Amino acid sequence: MTDHDHVAARREITSALLAAFERRHEVLDVIVEAETLPDAVEAIATLLGTSRLGGEAVMGMSFASLTKDARRSNAAELEDLDSRLNFTLAERPASAGETLVLEAFSDDDRDLFAARLADVGSAGDGSGGAAGDLDTELASARDRLDSEQAAWFVAREGAEKVGIVFGELAGGDIDLRVWIHPGHRKKGYGTAALRKSRAEMAAVFPGVPMIVRTPGVQPS
């Protein structure tokens, strides 16, 4: 997550906590009426006009957060975050990761990998070496995937393919890389994909440390 995304997420949480206090009776009502915890979070988010991230923060707040001193502290933090923030989650909605899904890479995704090759200009294995032709790269990837030396995922927003998450075993670590299609950059998808990928990689490579890398882009 970038520094800006950290600030945006923190602002969303702080703003939601302040709004929850102002509408505390309504918040309590929707919580009491909810069937499940996810239902309560969704109801809070809808009531306060915040994201699921904000709804979860409100659901998890303690009674200590309701004191006047805590409210003053939250208000001061929100003012500081506003002064530092040059965008909000409303402008980068994808960074919250609420609608992005990761699906296992398949042969049907060769068009997306071809776009990645043209953009980055290096092999898909994370070595940094020159890329081979598309079929050679995909055959090599399939061998690594089948032997559980790699795990690739396609990041999707609805029907749109927005990027690829690459996980490659290297020296006892997972070399984790996220590539977002140029047409979908600066929307927060990289942050969302990185957040989602941690659970996916942990499932494929349990207990293996991850190293996050940012690939370069082929000069135009």
N, C-alpha and C positions, 0 to 999 in steps of 0.2 A: 504494500500500500504506500502511495506517495505521501509526502508531508502534507500536501494540500488535501488529499483524501482523508488523512487522519484528522485534520482540522475540521473538514466538512462533516465527518461522522460525529466528532465530538460536539460540534455546534448543534447537529440534529438532536443528539441526546439531551444536551443541556436545555435547548428550547422546549423539547417535549416534557421534561421534568417541571419546568416552570409553568407550562400550560396546564399540566396535570394538576398542579396545586390550585390554580385559579378555577379549575372545573372539577375539583376533587369529588364533589357529590355525584356528578354525572359519571366520572370515571369509576367510582365504586359501584354505581348502578350497573354499568355494562359488564363489569367483572363478575358481579353476583349473578347476572343473567346468563353468562357464558357457560356453555356445556363443558368445554375443554380449555386448557391453557392456550393452545394456538388460536382458538376462537376468541379468547379474551384479548390476546395481543392484537389480533386483527380488528376487533371492535374498538380498542383504544386508539389504534392508528387511524381508523376512520373518524372517530369522534374528534380527535385533536388535529386531524389533517397532517399527520406526520407519516414517516416511513415505518416499515416493520421494525427497523432498528430502534426507532424512537419508542414504538409500542412495547418492545421487549424491555427497554430501559425503565419505562414507567412501571411495567408489571413487576420488575425486580427491585424497585426502589424500597428502601427501608423507612421506618418511622423517623429515623434520625434525619432523613432528608426533608422532613416537614417543618423543622424548626425555623424560626425567623433568621437565625444566623446562617443556616444552610441555604435558605432562599436568597439571602443577600450575596452569599458566595457564588451561587449559581448565576445570579444576575450579573455579577461582576465578570464572571468567566465568559458569559454570553457576549457581553460588550467587548471584551478583549478578542474573542474569536471573530466577531463581526468585523473588527478593525483589521484582522489579519487575513480574512478570507476574501478571495477574489472570485469565487464561484460557490455555489451551494449544491446540495444534492439534487435540487430541482433542475439544475443545469447539467448535472452529471448523474442522472438517475440510475444508470447502470452500475455505478460504483457500489451501491448497496447490495447488489447481487441477488435481488429478490426474484427476478424473472429469468436470469441466465441459468442455463443447464449445461452440464458437460456430458457428452456421449462418446463412447469408444470410437476411435478413428476406424474407418473402414475404406474399402476400395471405392466406395461411392463418393469419397471426399478427395479424390485425386485433383479435382479442379481447385479446391482450396489450397492444397499443398503446392500445386503449380504456381498459384499466386504468391505463396510464401517464398518459393524458390526465386521467383522474379524479383521480389522485394528485398530479400536478405542476401541471396547470392552465395550461400554456403550450404554444406551438407546438413541433412536433417538430424544427424547423430550427435550434434553438439560439439564435434571435434574442432570446428572452425575451419576445416579444410574446404577445398573447392567442391562444389556440388557436381554430381554426375548428372546424366540425363534423368528425366522424370521417372521412367520405368525402372532404371537402376536404383534410384533413391527409394522408390516405393518397395521394391523387392528386398532391399537391405533392411528397410524398416519392418517389413513383415517378418523377416527372419528374427529380428531382435524382439519383436512383439510376441511371436510364437514361443521363443525361448525364455520369455519373462525377463529379458534384459532391458526392456523399455516398456513404457506405457504412454500412449498418445490419446488425447481427448480433443474432440471438436467442441468449441464453445458455441452454443446456439441461443439466439434470442428469438423465440417463436420459430418461424420457418427459416430465419436468416442464420447463416453460418458467419460468425463474426471473428473467429480466430481458432488457433490451435494451442493446446498445452502439451509440451513435450517433457517427458520424464525419462531420463537415461541413467542406468547404473554406471557409475564411474568411480573407481577407487574406493569402494565401500560407501559412497554417497549417492544420492539421487541428484543428478544435474537437472534442475527444473527450469524450463524456459517457457515463456508465454509470448506468442506472436498474435497480434491483432491486425486484421485486414485494414489497409490504409483508409478504406471507406467508412470504417467504424471506430477510428481513433478519437481521442479526446472526449470520450463520452463516459469513461469510467469502466469500460469492459475489461481492461487489463487488471485493474484492482479486483473486480468481481471474479474473474477467472482464477487469479492467484489465490484468492480466499477459498473458492470452491475446490481448487485442485489439491489442497492440503489433505482433505479427507479422502479424496480419490487415491492419491499417491500412498497414503498411509494404509489403505486397504490392499493395494497391490504389493507394496514393499513395507510390511510392518516392521517398525523399529529401525528403519534406515534413515539417517539424517538427510535433510534436503538442503541443497545449495541453490539459491535462486540467481539466475543469470539473465541479463538483458542482451538479446542479440543485436548486432549492428544491422544497419539497413544498407543495401546495395546503393552506391552513389548513382545519382541520375545523370 
